Amino acid sequence: MAQENPTPSTPPPPSQNERIVAAIQCLQDELESLRVVVKYMAFDLDCTRRERDEAKRTAENWHRKAGRMCQEVFRLRAKLKSKE
């Protein structure tokens, strides 16, 4: 009786159905990753808009203060000139 040499069995090639299932799973994983990226980008955009709006308000406040200070300087100069 001849001894059979055990050879490692190679798995059969995936069927078309198995390839389709694997491709769908891969697509679902990629879509989930895309959802996470889009959520992060939306969050980042919202933060950027809030930061922009805050910077704009700060600049407008400084502009108003500077305008009032200039008016005060002009008023004081005029007052000083009238006393001369």
C-alpha positions as a printed NumPy array, in Angstrom:
array([[  0.   ,   0.   ,   0.   ],
       [  1.412,   3.372,  -1.007],
       [  1.405,   6.193,   1.417],
       [ -0.317,   9.306,   0.253],
       [  1.652,  12.466,   0.794],
       [ -0.563,  15.029,   2.463],
       [ -0.493,  18.112,   0.317],
       [ -1.854,  21.382,   1.515],
       [ -5.186,  21.86 ,  -0.082],
       [ -5.711,  25.126,  -1.85 ],
       [ -9.06 ,  26.74 ,  -1.265],
       [-11.314,  26.73 ,  -4.247],
       [-11.519,  30.019,  -6.101],
       [-14.328,  32.24 ,  -4.848],
       [-17.554,  31.928,  -6.687],
       [-19.07 ,  34.903,  -8.473],
       [-21.582,  35.27 ,  -5.647],
       [-18.795,  35.352,  -3.044],
       [-16.916,  37.978,  -5.067],
       [-20.063,  40.103,  -5.281],
       [-20.656,  39.795,  -1.53 ],
       [-17.02 ,  40.769,  -0.844],
       [-17.271,  43.739,  -3.213],
       [-20.484,  44.929,  -1.541],
       [-18.873,  44.646,   1.904],
       [-15.88 ,  46.632,   0.661],
       [-18.186,  49.317,  -0.752],
       [-20.126,  49.501,   2.514],
       [-16.892,  49.945,   4.459],
       [-15.764,  52.707,   2.101],
       [-19.148,  54.439,   2.332],
       [-18.935,  54.386,   6.13 ],
       [-15.464,  55.942,   5.95 ],
       [-16.803,  58.573,   3.578],
       [-19.686,  59.348,   5.963],
       [-17.218,  59.921,   8.788],
       [-15.086,  62.211,   6.614],
       [-18.132,  64.21 ,   5.485],
       [-19.33 ,  64.592,   9.093],
       [-15.876,  65.822,  10.12 ],
       [-15.77 ,  68.272,   7.215],
       [-19.242,  69.612,   8.072],
       [-18.168,  70.053,  11.705],
       [-14.957,  71.784,  10.631],
       [-16.864,  74.078,   8.265],
       [-19.287,  75.023,  11.028],
       [-16.396,  75.828,  13.392],
       [-14.657,  77.87 ,  10.703],
       [-17.814,  79.876,  10.068],
       [-18.245,  80.569,  13.771],
       [-14.602,  81.647,  14.055],
       [-14.987,  83.91 ,  11.006],
       [-18.135,  85.487,  12.419],
       [-16.442,  86.069,  15.766],
       [-13.394,  87.63 ,  14.088],
       [-15.679,  89.837,  12.   ],
       [-17.572,  91.021,  15.1  ],
       [-14.272,  91.729,  16.868],
       [-12.97 ,  93.716,  13.886],
       [-16.213,  95.687,  13.663],
       [-16.044,  96.464,  17.39 ],
       [-12.456,  97.674,  17.058],
       [-13.416,  99.74 ,  14.026],
       [-16.254, 101.402,  15.966],
       [-13.972, 102.061,  18.946],
       [-11.286, 103.507,  16.68 ],
       [-13.898, 105.721,  15.015],
       [-15.108, 107.011,  18.37 ],
       [-11.524, 107.631,  19.48 ],
       [-10.784, 109.582,  16.291],
       [-13.921, 111.648,  16.79 ],
       [-12.856, 112.366,  20.357],
       [ -9.374, 113.399,  19.21 ],
       [-10.851, 115.747,  16.58 ],
       [-13.252, 117.162,  19.152],
       [-10.44 , 117.788,  21.642],
       [ -8.25 , 119.388,  18.96 ],
       [-11.083, 121.673,  17.962],
       [-11.648, 122.547,  21.616],
       [ -7.957, 123.345,  22.078],
       [ -7.859, 125.504,  18.926],
       [-10.913, 127.448,  20.067],
       [ -9.16 , 128.281,  23.35 ],
       [ -6.118, 129.7  ,  21.566]])
